[in-house]
Amino acid sequence: MVFPVIDCWEIKFRPRAKKAFKKLPPDVQKRLYVFLKERVARNSEPKQLAEKLTGEFSSYWRFRVGDYRVIVEFHDEIMLVHIISVGHRKHVYKKAV
């Protein structure tokens, strides 16, 4: 008997983050999608996979996926991961806000 896997967390992109995601190479998009869908959305505690940022980004968290970063906000009360920015580690923090 197989039980369907249910996502614990909803994942939403900000419009700017969605645009940046679509500009990434297809292989990177797939890698990030799989990470977000398989590891983050289905995890009851996705903050365990993330690292809290400091300074001007102190309200945000980041996921590391190879050389790419996904900057997010967690909304615990509604179980939402809101993607603020996504991109290569060299550039993602400049475009986060």
GROMACS elastic network, one bead per residue, 0.5 to 0.9 nm:
[ bonds ]
;  ai    aj funct       b0    kb
    5    42     6  0.77009   500
    6    41     6  0.87230   500
    6    42     6  0.66912   500
    7    10     6  0.71700   500
    7    37     6  0.80512   500
    7    38     6  0.86911   500
    7    40     6  0.87443   500
    7    41     6  0.52239   500
    7    43     6  0.76450   500
    7    44     6  0.87343   500
    8    40     6  0.86216   500
    8    41     6  0.57145   500
    8    42     6  0.51077   500
    8    43     6  0.63490   500
    8    44     6  0.59042   500
    8    45     6  0.89054   500
    8    79     6  0.72674   500
    9    40     6  0.74479   500
    9    42     6  0.65831   500
    9    43     6  0.74703   500
    9    44     6  0.75461   500
    9    46     6  0.84175   500
    9    78     6  0.84090   500
    9    79     6  0.50271   500
    9    80     6  0.55482   500
    9    81     6  0.67511   500
   10    41     6  0.62595   500
   10    78     6  0.85845   500
   10    79     6  0.63701   500
   10    81     6  0.61352   500
   10    82     6  0.83844   500
   11    36     6  0.78770   500
   11    37     6  0.83865   500
   11    40     6  0.85991   500
   11    41     6  0.67969   500
   11    79     6  0.88366   500
   11    80     6  0.59079   500
   11    82     6  0.60055   500
   11    83     6  0.72887   500
   12    18     6  0.89860   500
   12    80     6  0.73965   500
   12    81     6  0.63899   500
   12    82     6  0.50167   500
   12    83     6  0.60460   500
   13    16     6  0.79444   500
   13    17     6  0.58576   500
   13    18     6  0.55558   500
   13    81     6  0.85702   500
   13    82     6  0.58862   500
   13    84     6  0.66990   500
   13    85     6  0.82436   500
   14    17     6  0.51653   500
   14    18     6  0.61667   500
   14    19     6  0.86801   500
   14    82     6  0.70855   500
   14    83     6  0.60140   500
   14    84     6  0.56961   500
   14    85     6  0.76929   500
   15    18     6  0.51044   500
   15    19     6  0.62562   500
   15    20     6  0.87008   500
   15    84     6  0.86831   500
   16    19     6  0.51286   500
   16    20     6  0.62513   500
   16    21     6  0.86175   500
   16    84     6  0.77221   500
   16    85     6  0.72246   500
   17    20     6  0.50251   500
   17    21     6  0.60432   500
   17    22     6  0.86561   500
   17    83     6  0.66045   500
   17    84     6  0.57549   500
   17    86     6  0.58390   500
   17    87     6  0.86522   500
   17    96     6  0.85919   500
   18    21     6  0.50046   500
   18    22     6  0.62872   500
   18    23     6  0.88183   500
   18    83     6  0.84104   500
   18    84     6  0.89123   500
   18    85     6  0.81390   500
   18    86     6  0.81935   500
   19    22     6  0.52471   500
   19    23     6  0.65573   500
   20    23     6  0.52059   500
   20    24     6  0.67657   500
   20    85     6  0.74931   500
   20    86     6  0.64112   500
   20    87     6  0.69162   500
   21    24     6  0.54492   500
   21    25     6  0.87725   500
   21    28     6  0.89727   500
   21    29     6  0.67116   500
   21    32     6  0.89688   500
   21    85     6  0.83999   500
   21    86     6  0.62175   500
   21    87     6  0.71927   500
   22    25     6  0.80252   500
   22    26     6  0.83394   500
   22    29     6  0.74193   500
   23    26     6  0.85889   500
   23    29     6  0.87639   500
   24    27     6  0.82554   500
   24    28     6  0.63247   500
   24    29     6  0.61079   500
   24    87     6  0.75223   500
   24    88     6  0.89863   500
   25    28     6  0.53630   500
   25    29     6  0.62766   500
   25    30     6  0.87998   500
   26    30     6  0.61969   500
   26    31     6  0.86344   500
   27    30     6  0.51857   500
   27    31     6  0.62490   500
   27    32     6  0.87100   500
   28    31     6  0.50170   500
   28    32     6  0.61125   500
   28    33     6  0.84262   500
   28    68     6  0.83811   500
   29    32     6  0.52214   500
   29    33     6  0.59813   500
   29    34     6  0.85553   500
   30    33     6  0.50294   500
   30    34     6  0.60853   500
   30    35     6  0.85063   500
   31    34     6  0.53028   500
   31    35     6  0.62006   500
   31    36     6  0.86986   500
   31    65     6  0.79232   500
   32    35     6  0.50407   500
   32    36     6  0.60977   500
   32    37     6  0.84807   500
   32    65     6  0.69106   500
   32    68     6  0.84712   500
   32    70     6  0.84753   500
   33    36     6  0.51929   500
   33    37     6  0.59640   500
   33    38     6  0.82503   500
   34    37     6  0.51597   500
   34    38     6  0.55848   500
   34    39     6  0.75863   500
   35    38     6  0.54484   500
   35    39     6  0.52300   500
   35    40     6  0.66728   500
   35    41     6  0.88007   500
   35    65     6  0.77124   500
   36    39     6  0.57147   500
   36    41     6  0.60752   500
   36    42     6  0.86306   500
   37    40     6  0.59981   500
   37    41     6  0.51795   500
   37    42     6  0.68697   500
   38    41     6  0.63871   500
   38    42     6  0.59763   500
   38    43     6  0.80823   500
   39    42     6  0.59323   500
   39    43     6  0.60412   500
   39    46     6  0.77616   500
   39    49     6  0.83416   500
   40    43     6  0.52614   500
   40    44     6  0.83257   500
   40    45     6  0.82290   500
   40    46     6  0.53128   500
   40    47     6  0.86057   500
   40    49     6  0.76799   500
   40    81     6  0.86135   500
   41    44     6  0.80182   500
   41    46     6  0.75173   500
   41    80     6  0.89809   500
   41    81     6  0.81939   500
   42    45     6  0.88376   500
   42    46     6  0.82413   500
   43    46     6  0.53283   500
   43    47     6  0.89777   500
   44    47     6  0.89981   500
   45    48     6  0.59529   500
   45    49     6  0.80583   500
   46    49     6  0.54668   500
   46    50     6  0.68580   500
   46    81     6  0.88620   500
   47    51     6  0.72765   500
   47    52     6  0.84797   500
   47    61     6  0.80554   500
   47    74     6  0.81964   500
   48    51     6  0.77918   500
   49    62     6  0.87175   500
   49    63     6  0.67632   500
   49    64     6  0.86204   500
   50    61     6  0.61135   500
   50    62     6  0.53451   500
   50    64     6  0.75877   500
   51    60     6  0.88169   500
   51    61     6  0.54515   500
   51    62     6  0.53749   500
   51    63     6  0.67348   500
   51    64     6  0.86350   500
   52    57     6  0.87203   500
   52    58     6  0.69557   500
   52    59     6  0.78156   500
   52    60     6  0.63268   500
   52    62     6  0.65266   500
   53    56     6  0.84703   500
   53    57     6  0.56551   500
   53    59     6  0.71633   500
   53    60     6  0.57514   500
   53    61     6  0.53710   500
   53    62     6  0.69027   500
   54    57     6  0.54685   500
   54    59     6  0.78661   500
   54    60     6  0.81191   500
   54    61     6  0.89161   500
   55    58     6  0.53072   500
   55    59     6  0.89084   500
   56    59     6  0.80274   500
   57    60     6  0.55071   500
   57    61     6  0.81196   500
   57    93     6  0.87157   500
   57    96     6  0.83586   500
   57    97     6  0.83898   500
   58    61     6  0.77833   500
   59    72     6  0.89305   500
   59    73     6  0.69873   500
   59    74     6  0.89534   500
   60    71     6  0.65616   500
   60    72     6  0.56032   500
   60    73     6  0.50953   500
   60    74     6  0.77816   500
   60    84     6  0.84376   500
   61    70     6  0.82876   500
   61    71     6  0.57514   500
   61    72     6  0.52535   500
   61    73     6  0.62051   500
   61    74     6  0.78212   500
   62    69     6  0.64332   500
   62    70     6  0.54639   500
   62    72     6  0.60017   500
   62    73     6  0.86737   500
   63    68     6  0.84171   500
   63    69     6  0.56623   500
   63    70     6  0.51080   500
   63    71     6  0.66225   500
   63    72     6  0.79444   500
   64    67     6  0.72277   500
   64    68     6  0.61472   500
   64    70     6  0.67428   500
   64    89     6  0.87167   500
   65    68     6  0.52291   500
   65    69     6  0.60957   500
   65    70     6  0.78192   500
   66    69     6  0.79032   500
   67    87     6  0.85897   500
   67    88     6  0.58970   500
   67    89     6  0.57772   500
   67    90     6  0.85666   500
   68    86     6  0.73033   500
   68    87     6  0.54501   500
   68    89     6  0.52285   500
   68    90     6  0.86270   500
   68    92     6  0.81391   500
   69    85     6  0.80770   500
   69    86     6  0.57379   500
   69    87     6  0.56938   500
   69    88     6  0.61773   500
   69    89     6  0.56872   500
   69    92     6  0.67780   500
   69    93     6  0.88048   500
   70    83     6  0.69167   500
   70    84     6  0.76587   500
   70    85     6  0.59617   500
   70    87     6  0.68592   500
   70    88     6  0.89889   500
   70    92     6  0.80608   500
   71    82     6  0.86246   500
   71    83     6  0.60154   500
   71    84     6  0.54470   500
   71    85     6  0.50614   500
   71    86     6  0.61839   500
   71    87     6  0.88778   500
   71    92     6  0.80024   500
   71    93     6  0.82410   500
   71    96     6  0.71055   500
   72    81     6  0.64420   500
   72    82     6  0.54270   500
   72    84     6  0.51841   500
   72    85     6  0.70867   500
   72    86     6  0.88521   500
   73    80     6  0.82649   500
   73    81     6  0.59552   500
   73    82     6  0.51339   500
   73    83     6  0.65756   500
   73    84     6  0.70166   500
   74    77     6  0.89568   500
   74    79     6  0.75183   500
   74    80     6  0.60238   500
   74    82     6  0.63237   500
   74    83     6  0.88720   500
   75    78     6  0.58874   500
   75    79     6  0.57718   500
   75    80     6  0.50418   500
   75    81     6  0.63748   500
   75    82     6  0.75846   500
   76    80     6  0.65356   500
   76    81     6  0.83621   500
   77    80     6  0.79613   500
   83    86     6  0.75310   500
   84    96     6  0.63049   500
   84    97     6  0.76663   500
   85    92     6  0.66013   500
   85    93     6  0.80349   500
   85    95     6  0.68373   500
   85    96     6  0.51333   500
   85    97     6  0.79893   500
   86    89     6  0.88449   500
   86    92     6  0.60955   500
   86    93     6  0.89310   500
   86    95     6  0.85767   500
   86    96     6  0.79876   500
   87    90     6  0.81988   500
   87    91     6  0.66127   500
   87    93     6  0.86325   500
   87    95     6  0.87295   500
   88    91     6  0.56433   500
   88    92     6  0.57699   500
   89    92     6  0.55212   500
   89    93     6  0.74422   500
   90    93     6  0.76115   500
   90    94     6  0.84867   500
   91    94     6  0.56289   500
   91    95     6  0.68196   500
   91    96     6  0.89929   500
   92    95     6  0.53560   500
   92    96     6  0.61020   500
   93    96     6  0.50440   500
   93    97     6  0.79485   500
   94    97     6  0.74765   500
